[in-house]
């Protein structure tokens, strides 16, 4: 039976210390079976012998003994309660952990748990430093692995013995999952299925990345793991999972300490700061109490489902915020987008275009929250897809636009622009592992972001095939401008990405994880604190990537990390196989022109660096080389290097016919043995190459 869920969020100001919460047993008189260990039943006399009639005027049949009725007992039912403290995303912050430990030792819950990203780099030293603090707690402690943790280091340097497991406390069942690679792997899903089946208790699940798809009223960017639907279906089928707790999104940096999504009766909590949690069971009723140092704007990003809204209003001391949330929910319901019409072309006019264009358009924006008209246009396309044409003028958007169907093209007429102000994605284009998108085109958009906003990826394309990102202009992207994940046969061409505040930005173009047959060609990138173009593989394998004929300026200027090249190949858990880097013009790369970054026994193989032109740069404190190879079997041929502040080419093995001059130190350094180093020209700093 699905248990009734009552959620009580106790909101405390930042300046008010967190106080202890004492659960009081509830006494309710109720009949219980005679076999209960809490009562002593009245004995029933043995049946009379067959030959002795019962001493009554009408004797009972011989086979029916006469029972002596027992009085209904009165007893006390004590509420079953479990308390625990939870913290997440420490990122090696021992001081923050000490605050949590001190508070838990004062409160004394049944256990404490860290919800992942315990370390950050990670290194053994980080784990040792944290364990010196965490071991001070006076109750059992549990661990969840996060995406910043490394499995071997995690198990070797903490008291964690498994990456996923379960345990029981009182009348509750607890499950810890490993979703650090953005999915729950098949063997773990099988284990989870059996574990859920074996327990009939109310179940609470811990993981690092969010398990539920948090696309809610505010469309906050709380992205879920790749096989979220599969995991949520398991919880729904089981019926005993009452809550999940996850971290990863650092939501307090943007909205609040914690936010809630309710999916099929299960409450999903995502947190940044630590919380005190109390679960109580009385019959078929579950109650949850949560205490935390929630900021004054705690409900700004909180989504509230219809079925718990009224109880929340009556049980929290911040009724105004909750009512605002309910009003917003009702407004969303009353302004739903039009039903799909199957149009192959939907035209959206900007608010400031001539009236004749407005008259011919399907939708007209008003210059406020224009993402609503854009989303409506996408929704109006039939199942076969079609084109959304943004016509002229200026569009003003402050929230995401979603594409969840194939065969969709979004383009803009000449002279139009989109002014975006929000700290998450603008175009959120995602398929799933089992329902990939295909034939997506985003072209000719001109997007401006306010320099004061720190947006994450402005354009995200995930799990899509045979798609194109063409001729777009992105100004002041904040973090990544274009992010492609898990794509196949993708062309990124002719885009211009400019950042006037390069100290706040990530990679202009980021190609991450399990991508195959990707071409990044003819793009212009100017200004980035990190990489210009980054090929990043944390999980899986990236194959056959071409980075050709791009112009990349002013990258890695404020960085100190080894991966901050104008073109960076980063393998930190997954492998990279087959990369062509050819004909790129790189100017003023602060750390490196072209560089690898490898850890966790990952590999980068089959790389050719041919005919690139690298001038200036090498001025950052951690500057390495115009082309850094680190001894890998990469082919480096015919490149022109002029005026790099440190080395020309370092750690090369197959280095042929390159021209190097005016470097701050050696033109060629650390050449690997057993390769081919020949026909290179080094002027002023010749080391015999």
Secondary structure, 3 states (H helix, E strand, C coil): CCCEEEEEEEECCCCCCCCCCCCCCCCCCCCCCCCCCCCCCCCCCCCCCCCCCCCCCCCCCCCCCCCCCCCCCCCCCCCEEEEEEEECCCCCCHHHHHHHHHHHHHHCCCEEEECCCCCCCCCHHHHHHHHHHHCCCCCEEEECCCCCCCHHHHHHHCCCCCCCEEEEECCEEEEECCCCCCCCCHHHHHHHHHHHHHCCCEEEEECCCCCCCECCCCCCCECCCCCHHHHHHHHHHHCCEEEEEECCCCHHHCCCCEEEEEECCEEEEEECCCEEEEEEEECCEEEEEEEECCCCCCCCCCCCCHHHHHHHHHHCCCHHHHHHHHHHHHHHHHCCCCCCCCECEEEEECCCCCHHHHHHCCEECCCCCCHHHHHHHHHHEECCEEEEEEECCEEEECCCEEECCCCEEEEECCCCEEEECCCCCCEEEECCCCCCEECEEEECCEEEECCCCCCCCCEEEECEEEEEEECCEEECCCCCCEEEECCEEEEEECCEEECCCHHHCCCCEEEECCCEEEEEECCEEEEECCCCEEEEECCCEEEEEEEECCEEEEECCCCCCCCCEEEEEEECCCEEEEEEEECCEEEEECCEEEEEEECCCCCEEEEEEECCEEECCCCCCCCCEEEECCCCCCEEECCEEECCCCEEEECCCEEECCEEECCCCCCEECCCCCCEEECCEEECCCCCC
